[in-house]
Amino acid sequence: MSDNRPDRHRTHPTRVVLAWSVHLYTALGLVCAAAMAASILKYTPEGRREAYAWMLLATLIDATDGWLARRAQVRLVLPQFDGRRLDDITDFLTYTVLPLFLIWQARIVAPHLAHWLLLPLLASAYGFAQTDIKTNDGSFLGFPSLWNVVALYLDLLRPPTPVVILILVVLSVLTFVPLHYPYPSQPGRLNRIARLISIPWAALLAWIIWTLPEPPAPYHSALLFISVLPSLAYLAVPWITLFRSHAHTPG
């Protein structure tokens, strides 16, 4: 005799409410995006600090909503609602569109060179549209459009314009290069290490943002440069992994 009882995971009201709560939590990233846009528009010292704070909060939500979604089994409970699509929409705004808008608004790139910002915009759109951008081994394929981090450091460090353009071009090109970047919220040894490093790194960035002086004090600049090191290490990991895999390949 077949079992025609409805799936508990689909019908239990508590599970349904919990699943929708997780989707609502993901959607709070859109609230952060709206607040970020308003802060970038005014770009006063206070608005600058607020924009970074909202950017950091959006990243925190994105870093934790996947774990919550798996715990709540949202795909099983709400199969008609695509939480990943909601997540991608939110991420494209908070990781790409608004950070690039911040670079433009902050005049990190001179107005007559603003067209260079189209390159990371289009590269990121390509990255988000790839179905295999998140691989089965728990990593990102290609540079994972972390333009929020790029915008933050470009704004705070203010490198020369040629360096800014070079960074925009190189990272955009790396979006198309199939290297494996750590995905901290996923399982795996490298991801666990990245997760452990990201906690003090995010705390340090939060403190730098909170205490952001105008102009920056010497100790503030020193801590900012220290905070850059984990980001550089993150970019180096795929190349180190690739080199080691080739070094251990027979013949």
Secondary structure, DSSP 4 states (H G I P E B T S, - for coil): ----PPPHHHH-HHHHHHHHHHHHHHHHHHHHHHHHHHHHHH--HHHHHHHHHHHHHHHHHHHHHHHHHHHHTHHHH-TTS-HHHHHHHHHIIIIIIHHHHHHHHTTSS-GGGGGGGHHHHHHHHHHHH-TTSB-TTSEEES----HHHHHHHHHHH---HHHHHHHHHHHHHHTSS--EEE-TTSSSHHHHHHHHHHHHHHHHHHHHHHT--SSPPHHHHHHHHHHHHHHHHHHHHHHHHHHHHHHTS--
